Amino acid sequence: ELHRELSGIVAMEQQLKEMFGIARVIIVTGDADQDMTVKQQLGKEAAQMLQQLAKGKDQIAVTGGSSVASMKEYLTANTVLSDANFIAARGGMGDEMTFQANTVVSKFAKRCGAKYRTLFLPEHLSEQAYEAMKDEPIIKEMIELYEQVDIVVHGIGAAQEMALRRNSTYEEQQLLEQKGAVAEAFGYYFNKNGDIVHHLRTIGIQLEHVNKAQHVIAIAAGSNKAVAIQAYFKNAVKQTILITDEQTANTILER
Ligand code: F6P
């Protein structure tokens, strides 16, 4: 803690927290772009935070992505998390298997000895398919769970990078560019003012559910994400705790 104090990290956490108007910011030392172990540190902090915040029978919605997935090793059984229910925040299978929400929740639940819920759907649904799906009992159940979510754990990505990762069509990529999308989180795309400019038509947690959650943990770092993080937090859910790294924090604060 003394080291963090001396190196100015504590002051940076405070500055970022005020700048974004959120609950808390935790900065780990180093640069995730340069050093693979930094992502593990992000995961460790996030896992500890989740353990602290959980109260017992929590419904915890979790997104995919490598940053969130890095929490896995630091989650342990015989904690309050053993009574939790880990819910895949999105049904889409756009991500690489290891990092998609469905895989991540099953791994988290195994680590904690907890329950989990998955939902496997194509990432891009046509309007008809989406409308038809919404009334399926299994989907309704999932939406009911989203409505009761206590804690949300999510990643944040750069918009164009996410569109590529999701194999979005050329038209969709063009559309995102035209709309000035720079950030992405839980299926929503945001412009540099933090306004939603696009939303994926897939079954998943909605912003209104995230808004209602008691706690939100966001894990994101990397110089390629600085713009995205800054944009997303223009309008982000106030109860968010951001976990990032020193290099990203420096980049944001120097702007
Ligand atoms: O696809 C799930 C997701 O959480 C996105 O919403 C987010 O933009 C991305 O993953 C972050 O991924 P990573 O942590 O691998 O950069």
Boltz pocket constraint, residues with backbone or C-beta under 6 A from the ligand:
constraints:
  - pocket:
      binder: B
      contacts: [[A, 63], [A, 64], [A, 65], [A, 66], [A, 67], [A, 68], [A, 95], [A, 99], [A, 154], [A, 155], [A, 156], [A, 157], [A, 158], [A, 162], [A, 184], [A, 185], [A, 186], [A, 187], [A, 219]]
      max_distance: 6.0
